[in-house]
Amino acid sequence: MFLDKLQEQLNQNKSLFIGEDTAFRSAVLIPLVQVENEWHVLFEVRATTMRKQPGDICFPGGKIDATDESPLAAALRETYEELGVDTQKVTVLGQLSPFVAFPSFVIYPFIGIIDYDQIIHSYNKEEVAEVFTVPVKWLLDYEPYMHLVSLQPMPSTDFPFEKIMNGAGYQWRTRSMEEWFFDYEKYTIWGFTARILKHFIEMIKEG
């Protein structure tokens, strides 16, 4: 009886990873647009007045709210709020694998086609300083470069060292985070946006 119940629960478990239900969850749209009959990827430059990541280059997106029916609904809502694109006018092509940036932070990327002519006249100037596009062909030919960032664990002052082997002398495992960079004209795409972009381009190449 116990094993039958356990198997049923395992089959119903839809979490992608342990901690997904409590992680900070965000969703983004990778917008594909046509510029002079050529496919481009569209990016935003965040307004310098934004409290978080001012001036950074990103995809439209943001935190998944409790009122959002799904990560896709959140990505489409944010795209409307930032770019003024009607959610009904986005042709959603599919979803990439979620990007688990940290155990407490996950991003759900989607790919969709939007109308570039509509965006350049309607984007939200309070959140977006400007938009620009990069040809897909250029991205397929470009070789991004990478730098490592070392991450050192920092236990809190009340951490119970007396309960673990070697106490305060415990050898914490350090790790390095890859930071990828794409330089296009005057723009540098890096951070989580570059990681998602790199995965997207590699998927196209594999296909």
C-alpha positions in Angstrom: 0.0 0.0 0.0 2.8 2.4 1.0 4.7 1.7 -2.2 1.7 2.0 -4.4 0.9 5.4 -2.9 4.5 6.5 -3.2 4.6 5.5 -6.9 1.5 7.5 -7.5 3.0 10.6 -5.9 6.2 10.2 -7.8 4.2 10.0 -11.1 2.4 13.2 -10.2 5.5 15.1 -9.2 5.8 17.9 -11.8 8.7 19.9 -10.2 11.7 20.3 -12.5 14.0 20.5 -9.5 13.9 20.4 -5.7 13.1 23.9 -4.5 11.2 25.0 -7.7 8.1 25.8 -5.7 9.9 28.2 -3.4 12.4 29.7 -5.9 12.2 33.2 -7.3 10.6 32.4 -10.7 10.9 34.6 -13.7 9.8 34.2 -17.4 11.2 35.9 -20.5 10.3 36.0 -24.2 13.0 35.8 -26.9 11.3 38.0 -29.5 11.9 37.1 -33.1 11.2 40.0 -35.6 11.7 40.5 -39.3 13.8 43.4 -40.4 14.1 43.9 -44.1 13.0 40.3 -44.7 15.6 38.9 -42.4 15.1 37.3 -39.0 16.5 39.2 -36.0 16.4 38.7 -32.2 15.1 41.8 -30.4 16.6 43.1 -27.1 15.7 45.8 -24.6 18.1 48.3 -22.9 16.7 48.8 -19.4 16.0 52.4 -18.5 18.7 54.0 -16.2 16.0 54.9 -13.8 15.1 51.3 -13.1 15.9 50.2 -9.5 17.3 46.8 -10.6 19.9 46.4 -13.4 19.6 49.9 -14.9 21.1 50.1 -18.3 21.4 46.3 -18.7 20.5 44.5 -21.9 17.7 41.9 -21.5 14.8 40.1 -23.0 11.3 41.3 -22.1 10.1 39.5 -19.0 10.1 39.5 -15.3 8.8 37.9 -12.1 6.0 35.4 -12.3 3.1 36.8 -10.3 0.6 34.7 -8.3 -2.1 36.0 -10.8 -0.2 34.5 -13.8 -1.7 31.3 -15.0 1.7 30.0 -16.2 5.2 31.1 -16.9 4.2 31.7 -20.5 1.4 34.0 -19.3 3.9 35.9 -17.3 6.3 36.3 -20.2 3.5 37.6 -22.4 2.2 40.0 -19.8 5.6 41.4 -19.3 6.1 41.7 -23.0 2.9 43.7 -23.2 3.9 45.9 -20.2 7.4 46.6 -21.6 6.9 46.6 -25.4 3.2 47.3 -25.7 2.7 44.1 -27.8 -0.8 42.7 -27.6 -0.5 39.2 -26.1 -2.9 37.9 -28.8 -0.5 39.1 -31.5 2.5 37.1 -30.3 3.1 33.8 -32.2 4.6 31.5 -29.6 6.9 29.0 -31.2 7.9 27.1 -28.1 9.8 27.0 -24.8 13.5 26.5 -24.1 14.7 24.4 -21.1 14.4 26.4 -17.9 17.6 28.2 -16.8 18.3 27.4 -13.2 20.6 30.3 -12.4 20.8 29.4 -8.7 18.8 26.9 -6.7 16.7 29.8 -5.5 16.3 31.5 -9.0 14.9 30.0 -12.2 14.1 31.6 -15.6 11.6 30.1 -18.0 12.4 31.3 -21.6 9.9 31.2 -24.5 10.4 32.0 -28.2 7.8 34.1 -30.0 7.3 36.2 -33.2 6.3 39.8 -32.8 5.8 42.8 -35.0 8.8 45.0 -35.0 7.0 48.0 -36.5 4.6 48.0 -33.6 7.3 47.9 -31.0 9.4 50.8 -32.2 6.4 53.1 -31.6 4.9 51.6 -28.5 7.5 50.4 -26.0 7.3 51.7 -22.4 9.9 54.5 -22.1 9.7 54.4 -18.3 11.1 50.8 -18.2 12.9 50.6 -21.6 15.5 53.1 -22.8 15.7 51.7 -26.3 15.3 48.5 -28.3 17.6 47.0 -30.9 17.9 43.9 -32.9 20.6 41.4 -33.9 20.4 39.3 -37.0 20.1 35.6 -36.4 22.6 35.0 -39.1 25.2 37.2 -37.3 24.5 35.3 -34.0 25.0 31.9 -35.8 28.4 33.1 -37.1 29.6 34.8 -33.9 31.7 33.2 -31.3 30.9 34.5 -27.8 33.6 34.7 -25.2 33.6 33.6 -21.6 35.0 34.8 -18.2 34.7 33.0 -14.9 33.4 34.5 -11.7 34.4 32.7 -8.5 31.6 32.2 -5.9 32.7 31.8 -2.3 30.2 30.4 0.3 29.6 32.9 3.2 27.9 31.2 6.2 25.8 33.4 8.4 27.1 34.5 11.7 24.8 32.1 13.6 25.7 29.1 11.4 25.9 26.0 13.7 29.5 25.0 13.0 29.5 22.8 16.2 27.1 20.4 14.4 29.3 19.6 11.4 32.6 17.9 11.0 35.7 20.2 11.3 33.5 23.0 12.6 34.6 26.4 11.5 37.4 24.7 9.6 35.0 23.0 7.2 36.2 23.1 3.7 33.4 24.7 1.7 33.3 23.8 -2.0 33.8 26.9 -4.1 32.5 27.1 -7.6 32.9 29.3 -10.7 30.1 30.8 -12.7 30.5 31.2 -16.4 29.7 34.7 -17.7 29.3 34.8 -21.5 29.6 37.9 -23.7 28.3 38.9 -27.1 29.6 42.2 -28.6 27.4 43.6 -31.3 28.1 47.1 -32.6 27.9 49.4 -29.5 26.1 46.8 -27.4 27.4 44.1 -25.0 25.0 41.3 -24.1 26.1 39.4 -21.0 24.7 37.9 -17.8 21.7 35.6 -17.8 20.5 37.1 -21.1 23.7 35.9 -22.8 23.4 32.4 -21.2 19.9 32.0 -22.5 20.8 33.5 -25.9 23.8 31.1 -26.2 21.6 28.1 -25.4 19.1 29.3 -28.0 21.7 29.7 -30.7 23.3 26.4 -30.0 19.9 24.7 -30.3 19.4 26.2 -33.7 22.9 25.1 -34.8 22.2 21.5 -33.6 19.0 21.5 -35.6 
